Amino acid sequence: MADLLKERSVTRERQLDGEKAFAFMNAVLDHSGDILAFLDADKRPMICGKNITFEQIFRTPSDICPVNDQDGNLIGFIVREKKARENDRDFLTGTVGRGRLQEEFRRRIDSYSSESELTLVFIDLDRFKPVNERFGHLVGDQVLFQFAVLLKNTFRSDDCVARYGGDEFVILCNCPVAVVKERINQFRHRLSELLIEVTYPDCHMNKEFITLSFSYGLTTIIPDDTFQNALKRADLELLRMKRSK
């Protein structure tokens, strides 16, 4: 946290202290990306990125992400610059966005050779809807974020990990299906050992822990394949797995 503060410059005398400040900074650390400024609950400037004025911030196309403490109270907002191509990256999880995913698919198809082996994986979280219904969508977002971090850390840097929508993720891998299955099994094992801590308004205990599971389908990408055709094949495999559980 100290390193983060060293990288940011405080341009207002307004101070954050106590438990709320700790919760606020924790939330900021959970949302990696191009942070322009932090605003309080009344959207008044508190902390600004280095060499950026507040006048520049409010002239810049930006997204404002609310930040809540563990009791669900609004603490402030994170202001993040909108990219020229918003589909390149998913705002919540930091994974590749749907538009960039399809471009990456076409790029890998164009460079396909007889020695290439491309695999597409379609992942869907099991029973994610009850998480939102029980704990609320803010907790659901935290769960998706942690799931995506573990997913990216399990697969290789040249594997394209993307959030397709909701609790669905797609991965493009330049390797055979058998190798991808090994990585998925590794990911499943790591996920089974992960207890995700959640807090939410009106929680009767200080905290609760949940575990996650997922279903998946995969397919080998062939020359002249289209993204939709490959995704459809993987989706059919995913549905078969879900029905077998």
N, C-alpha and C positions, 0 to 999 in steps of 0.2 A: 504494500500500500504506500509505503514511504517513497518507493521508486516512482510510482504513478504520480504522486504529488510533485516530485522533483521535475517531472516532465511537463507539468501544467503550471501556468502562471495565474496567480490570484489577482484579479484586477478590480476587486471591490473589497471594502473593509468588512463587509458582512461575514461573520464567522459561523461555522457549524461546530457544535460540540455535543458531547454526551452520546447517549444510545442512538438517537436518531441519526447523528452524523455517521456512526459506525454502520448502521443499516443502509444508509444512503451510499456510502462508499463501497460496501459489499455489492450492492446492486449494480453500481457502475462497473465494477470488475467483472460482473457476469455478462456484460454486454460489450464485447470487444468490437472495435471498429473506429471509424473516424469521428471522434467526439469533438464537437465544436465548443460546447458550453454546457454548464449545469445550471438549471434554474430552480428556484424554490417553488413551493406549492402555489404561490401567486404569480408564477412565471417571471419573477424578478431575477436578474442575473446574480450568480454567486461566484462561479469559477469559469474562466474562459481559457480556451486553448491558446498556446503561445503565439504571439504576433497576430492575433485576430481580435478585432474590435467588435463590440456588440452591434454596432451599426452594420458591419459586414455580415454578421450572423443573420440578422433579420431581413437582409436583402438577398440572402442566399436561399435557394430552394432547399428545404430541410424537412426532416421527419422529427416529431417530438414524441419521445417514448416515456410514458409515466413510470415513476418509481414508487413502490409502496413499501412500508416497513412490515415487520412480521405480523402486525395486527391488522394489516390491510389499509392503514392510513396513508393517504397521499403525502409523500415527502417532497417530491420535486420532479423534474423532468430532465431527460438527457436529449440534447439537440444534436442531431447527426445530419451531415450533408447528404443530400440526394445525389446519387451518381447519375451521369448522363444516360447510363443504361441500367435501369433498376432491376432488370431480369438477370443480370450477371451474378448476383449474390442474394441469398435469402437473408432478410433483415434479422430474423429471430435467431437462427442457428449458426449463421456464418458460413453455411455450406454453399455450394454452387446453386444458382437459381435455375428455373426451368428453361429460360431462353438460352442461357450459356450451356446448359446440359445438351440441348438439341444441336447447338453449334459444335460442341465437342464430339458428339456422335458423328456428325457429318465429316468432321476433320479426320477422325480415326478411320472412318470408312474410306475416305479419299486416299489415305496412306496405307490401305490394306494391301497385303502381299500374300503370296502362297505360304510364307513362313509365319504370318500373323495369326494370332488366336485371340479373338475379342469375346468378352463375356459381359452380359448385362444382368444385373441383379435388381430385383424389385422387392423392397422390404416394407412391411406394414406392421405396426405395433399391435399386439393383441390386447383387446379390452381397454383401449385408451379412453373411450368415451366415458366410462364410469369415473375415471380420474378427474376429468373436467366437471362431471356432475357432482362429485363428492367434495372436491377441494377447490373448485373454481378454475377459470381459464388462466389466471395469472400463474397458479401452480402448474397447470398443464403446460404452459409455455416454458417454465423452468425445467420440467421433466424432458420436454423435447430438446431443449438446449443441452442438457447433460447427456442425453442419448446420442445426440449428434456429435458431441465432443468425443465420446468413447468410440463411436463409429469411425471418425476420422483418424483417431489415434491407432486403431487396429489395422486399418488398411494402409497401403503404401501411399507415398506422396504423389505418385503419378497415376493413382486411381482417382477417377473423378467421382466424388461423393456429392450428391445433390438432394435437396429436399424437393420432392415433386409436388407436394401439397398436403396440408393437414398433418397426419402422422405417417405419411408415405415417403420413402427415400429410394433413390435410384443410384446405383454405382456402376460405372464403366471400368472394366479391368482389361489390360492388355496381357491376358494369360488364360490358360485353359480352364474349363469348368471345374476339373478336379482340384486345381490349386485354389480357386475361389471358394470352393466348398470347405477347404481346410481353414481358410481365413474366417469364413462365416462361423464355423464351429468354434474357433478361437474366440470370436466376438461373443458368441452365445455363452461360452463359459465365463468370460469376464463379466458379462452383463448379469449372469445369475449370482455372482458374488457381490454385486453392487447393491447396497441399500441406499436409496435416494431419500434424503431427509426433506420433509415438507412441513411448512407451517402455513396457517391460513386463518382468516377471521373466525372467531367463535370456536377455536380449537379447544377441546376440553383437556388436552395435555400440552406440555411444552412443545412437543414435536412428535411427528409420526414418521414411519419409514415405509416405503413401498418398494416392490421389486417389479421388474419389467420382463416381458417376453415378446417375441415377434415371430411372424411367419414370413417366408420368402419364396420367391420363384426366380429361376435363372434360365438363361438361354444363351446359346452360342450365336454370335452375330456373323452373318454370312455376307459375301460380296453382294452389292446392289440391294442390301437390306434397307428398310426404312426404319426410322425411330419408332413409329407407331406400330409397325408389324412386330418388331422385336419386343416392345413393351407389352403388346397383347399376348405374345407367347409366354413371357415371364409372368404376367398377371394370371394366366390360366393355371400355371404351376403354383402360384401363391394361393389361389382359391382352393386348389386341391389340398394343400397343406392345412389351410384353415379348417376345411370341412372334416379333415381326418382327426382333428384335436378334440 
